Amino acid sequence: MLYELFLFGLLSGITTWLFGFGGGFVAVPLLYTVIIQKWSNESSVSIHAMQIAVATSAFVMLCSASFVTFRHYRSGHIDWQQIRFLWGGIALGGIVGAVMASLFNGNWLRWIFMSYVFVTIIDCYYRPGFIVTLRQKQQYGQNSELIKGGIIGWVAALLGVGGSVMTVPLLRRRGSSMAEAAAIANILTLPLSLTATLTYCVLSIWQSTWTPSGFIGLIWFEAALFLVVGTWIGLYFSEKFISKLPDLWRAKLYPLLLIGVLTVMLFVN
């Protein structure tokens, strides 16, 4: 099963580079499925399956976001001043979301996750500006960006989705191409995943009594390593060979991938 995680990591790397998401939206349903199949329903691991999936996803996103941020920093194509306030808000929101996720009932998190994905799919199809961007660049105030970033970080860390499912539609409606939106979304995932992972590590003091070997608190470190290696290879492959996918194709594929994620979570119990 761990080798299957590596293969899904490859897929995650490709979707992360092309669409700005993958770490959370691939890892969370995948890890949740693997956990409930690997451990009995009565075990502490299965009872906390959704929290473990979210925490492990945060660590995987930290690794993939670090890779992508380094590549984009070297390219010099990103306007760092444009995103600095969103960055700070997301980092703070990530701490709050991680704390809340550790306290929530796992089944509640699962249904909140699915509801969130469903609303995003509807928003992409029925609210103007996503499939065909309006191309209207605007400037936004510092306080507004901090608040938006805080909300994104809170929701993303709570559900383990990386924030890209909020930032990509936001950036599309600000006039960004899918390539630009995906790049910025990946960079904005770095502060979120960093603060969320550190928070989960601190909270792990209370989970150390029941977690089996291969875990660091709520983070299933063994599974995360297979996902991270696969993700890095997928990111490198995508950058080299499939970065030129047309913008309209990317925009149309984005909600279809979310439908796939929702389907997996809906039928896995």
C-alpha positions as CSV (number, residue, x, y, z in Angstrom):
1,M,0.0,0.0,0.0
2,L,2.9,2.4,0.7
3,Y,4.2,2.0,-2.9
4,E,0.7,3.0,-4.1
5,L,1.2,6.2,-2.0
6,F,4.3,6.8,-4.1
7,L,2.3,6.5,-7.3
8,F,-0.4,8.8,-6.0
9,G,2.4,11.2,-5.0
10,L,3.4,11.4,-8.7
11,L,-0.2,12.3,-9.5
12,S,-0.2,14.9,-6.7
13,G,3.0,16.5,-8.1
14,I,1.5,16.9,-11.5
15,T,-1.8,18.4,-10.3
16,T,0.2,20.6,-7.8
17,W,2.3,22.1,-10.6
18,L,-0.6,22.5,-13.2
19,F,-3.5,23.5,-10.9
20,G,-2.1,24.6,-7.6
21,F,-3.5,21.8,-5.6
22,G,-2.6,18.2,-5.0
23,G,-1.0,17.9,-1.7
24,G,-4.2,18.2,0.3
25,F,-6.9,17.2,-2.2
26,V,-5.0,14.1,-3.2
27,A,-3.4,13.2,0.1
28,V,-6.4,13.7,2.4
29,P,-8.9,11.3,0.8
30,L,-6.1,8.9,-0.1
31,L,-4.6,8.7,3.4
32,Y,-8.1,8.5,5.0
33,T,-8.8,5.5,2.7
34,V,-5.5,3.8,3.5
35,I,-5.8,4.3,7.3
36,I,-9.3,2.8,7.6
37,Q,-8.3,-0.2,5.5
38,K,-5.0,-0.8,7.4
39,W,-6.3,-0.5,10.9
40,S,-9.5,-1.9,12.6
41,N,-12.5,0.4,13.1
42,E,-12.0,0.1,16.9
43,S,-8.4,1.2,16.9
44,S,-7.4,4.7,18.0
45,V,-5.7,5.3,14.6
46,S,-9.0,4.6,12.7
47,I,-11.0,6.7,15.1
48,H,-8.6,9.6,14.4
49,A,-8.2,8.8,10.7
50,M,-9.3,12.2,9.4
51,Q,-7.1,14.1,11.8
52,I,-4.1,12.0,10.8
53,A,-4.9,12.5,7.1
54,V,-5.1,16.2,7.6
55,A,-1.9,16.5,9.7
56,T,0.1,14.2,7.3
57,S,-1.2,16.2,4.4
58,A,0.1,19.4,6.0
59,F,3.6,17.9,6.1
60,V,3.4,16.7,2.5
61,M,2.3,20.2,1.4
62,L,5.2,21.7,3.3
63,C,7.7,19.6,1.3
64,S,6.0,20.2,-2.1
65,A,5.5,23.9,-1.4
66,S,9.1,24.3,-0.5
67,F,10.2,22.7,-3.8
68,V,7.8,24.9,-5.8
69,T,8.6,28.1,-4.0
70,F,12.4,27.6,-4.6
71,R,11.8,26.9,-8.3
72,H,9.7,30.1,-8.7
73,Y,12.1,32.2,-6.6
74,R,14.9,31.2,-9.0
75,S,12.8,32.0,-12.1
76,G,12.0,35.6,-10.9
77,H,8.5,35.5,-12.4
78,I,6.5,36.1,-9.2
79,D,5.6,39.6,-7.8
80,W,6.4,38.9,-4.2
81,Q,5.1,42.3,-3.1
82,Q,1.6,41.4,-4.4
83,I,1.2,38.4,-2.1
84,R,3.1,39.4,1.0
85,F,0.0,40.4,3.1
86,L,-1.9,37.3,2.0
87,W,1.2,35.3,3.1
88,G,1.1,36.7,6.6
89,G,-2.6,36.2,7.1
90,I,-2.4,32.6,5.8
91,A,0.4,31.8,8.3
92,L,-1.7,33.0,11.3
93,G,-4.9,31.4,10.1
94,G,-3.0,28.1,9.7
95,I,-2.2,27.9,13.4
96,V,-5.9,28.4,14.3
97,G,-7.1,25.8,11.8
98,A,-4.6,23.2,12.9
99,V,-5.6,23.6,16.6
100,M,-9.3,23.3,15.7
101,A,-8.7,20.2,13.5
102,S,-7.1,18.4,16.4
103,L,-10.2,19.0,18.5
104,F,-12.9,18.2,15.9
105,N,-14.7,14.9,15.6
106,G,-13.1,13.1,12.6
107,N,-16.4,12.3,10.9
108,W,-17.4,16.0,11.2
109,L,-14.2,16.9,9.4
110,R,-14.9,14.5,6.7
111,W,-18.4,16.0,6.0
112,I,-17.1,19.6,6.2
113,F,-14.3,18.6,3.8
114,M,-16.8,17.2,1.3
115,S,-19.2,20.2,1.7
116,Y,-16.4,22.6,1.0
117,V,-15.3,20.7,-2.1
118,F,-18.9,20.7,-3.4
119,V,-19.4,24.4,-2.9
120,T,-16.1,25.1,-4.7
121,I,-17.2,23.0,-7.7
122,I,-20.5,24.9,-8.0
123,D,-18.6,28.2,-7.6
124,C,-16.2,27.4,-10.4
125,Y,-19.0,26.5,-12.9
126,Y,-21.7,29.0,-12.0
127,R,-20.0,32.2,-10.9
128,P,-18.4,34.2,-13.7
129,G,-14.6,34.7,-13.9
130,F,-13.1,31.2,-13.4
131,I,-13.4,29.2,-16.6
132,V,-12.9,32.4,-18.6
133,T,-11.0,34.9,-16.5
134,L,-12.1,38.6,-16.6
135,R,-8.5,39.8,-16.9
136,Q,-9.2,42.8,-14.7
137,K,-6.1,43.5,-12.5
138,Q,-6.9,45.3,-9.2
139,Q,-5.1,46.5,-6.1
140,Y,-6.3,45.5,-2.7
141,G,-5.6,47.0,0.7
142,Q,-3.3,45.5,3.4
143,N,-6.1,44.9,6.0
144,S,-8.3,43.3,3.4
145,E,-5.5,40.9,2.2
146,L,-4.6,40.0,5.8
147,I,-8.3,39.1,6.6
148,K,-8.6,37.1,3.4
149,G,-5.3,35.3,4.1
150,G,-6.4,34.5,7.6
151,I,-9.7,32.9,6.4
152,I,-7.9,30.9,3.8
153,G,-5.2,29.7,6.2
154,W,-7.9,28.8,8.8
155,V,-10.1,26.8,6.4
156,A,-7.1,25.2,4.7
157,A,-5.4,24.0,7.9
158,L,-8.7,22.8,9.3
159,L,-9.4,20.6,6.3
160,G,-5.8,19.9,5.1
161,V,-6.4,21.3,1.6
162,G,-3.5,23.7,1.3
163,G,-5.6,26.8,0.6
164,S,-5.2,26.5,-3.2
165,V,-8.8,25.6,-3.7
166,M,-9.6,29.1,-2.4
167,T,-6.6,31.1,-3.8
168,V,-6.8,29.7,-7.3
169,P,-10.4,30.8,-7.9
170,L,-9.6,34.1,-6.1
171,L,-6.6,34.8,-8.3
172,R,-8.5,33.8,-11.5
173,R,-11.1,36.4,-10.8
174,R,-8.4,38.9,-10.3
175,G,-7.2,38.3,-13.8
176,S,-4.5,35.7,-13.4
177,S,-3.9,32.9,-15.9
178,M,-4.2,29.3,-14.5
179,A,-0.3,29.1,-14.7
180,E,0.0,32.3,-12.6
181,A,-2.7,31.3,-10.2
182,A,-1.2,27.8,-9.6
183,A,2.3,29.2,-9.1
184,I,1.1,31.8,-6.5
185,A,-1.2,29.3,-4.8
186,N,1.7,26.9,-4.3
187,I,3.8,29.6,-2.8
188,L,1.0,30.7,-0.5
189,T,0.8,27.1,0.7
190,L,4.2,27.3,2.2
191,P,3.4,29.5,5.3
192,L,0.2,27.6,5.9
193,S,1.8,24.2,5.8
194,L,4.8,25.3,7.9
195,T,2.7,26.8,10.7
196,A,0.2,23.9,10.5
197,T,2.9,21.2,10.6
198,L,4.7,22.9,13.6
199,T,1.3,23.2,15.4
200,Y,0.6,19.5,14.9
201,C,4.1,18.6,16.2
202,V,3.4,20.6,19.3
203,L,0.0,19.0,19.8
204,S,1.5,15.6,19.3
205,I,2.6,15.6,22.9
206,W,-1.0,14.5,23.8
207,Q,-1.2,11.9,21.0
208,S,2.1,10.1,21.8
209,T,0.4,7.5,24.0
210,W,-1.6,5.7,21.3
211,T,0.2,6.3,18.0
212,P,2.0,3.3,16.6
213,S,5.6,3.2,15.1
214,G,6.0,5.3,12.0
215,F,4.0,8.2,13.5
216,I,5.2,11.5,14.9
217,G,2.1,12.6,16.8
218,L,-0.7,12.8,14.3
219,I,1.7,12.8,11.3
220,W,2.0,9.4,9.7
221,F,5.7,10.0,8.8
222,E,6.3,6.7,7.0
223,A,3.4,7.3,4.5
224,A,4.4,11.0,4.1
225,L,7.9,10.1,2.9
226,F,6.5,7.9,0.1
227,L,4.1,10.7,-0.9
228,V,6.8,13.4,-0.8
229,V,9.2,11.5,-3.0
230,G,6.5,10.8,-5.5
231,T,5.3,14.4,-5.4
232,W,8.8,15.9,-6.0
233,I,9.3,13.6,-9.0
234,G,5.9,14.6,-10.3
235,L,6.7,18.3,-9.9
236,Y,9.9,18.0,-11.8
237,F,8.3,16.0,-14.6
238,S,5.5,18.6,-14.9
239,E,7.8,21.6,-15.0
240,K,9.9,20.0,-17.7
241,F,7.3,18.4,-20.0
242,I,3.6,19.5,-19.5
243,S,3.8,23.1,-18.3
244,K,2.5,24.4,-21.7
245,L,-1.0,23.0,-21.3
246,P,-3.5,25.6,-22.6
247,D,-5.1,27.9,-20.0
248,L,-8.7,27.0,-20.9
249,W,-7.9,23.3,-20.6
250,R,-6.5,23.8,-17.2
251,A,-9.5,25.8,-16.1
252,K,-12.0,23.2,-17.3
253,L,-10.0,20.3,-15.8
254,Y,-9.8,22.0,-12.4
255,P,-13.4,21.4,-11.2
256,L,-13.4,17.9,-12.8
257,L,-10.5,16.9,-10.6
258,L,-12.4,18.2,-7.6
259,I,-15.4,16.1,-8.6
260,G,-13.1,13.1,-8.5
261,V,-11.9,13.9,-5.0
262,L,-15.5,14.4,-3.8
263,T,-16.6,11.1,-5.3
264,V,-13.8,9.2,-3.5
265,M,-14.6,10.8,-0.1
266,L,-18.4,10.2,-0.6
267,F,-18.1,6.5,-1.2
268,V,-15.3,5.6,1.2
269,N,-16.6,5.0,4.7
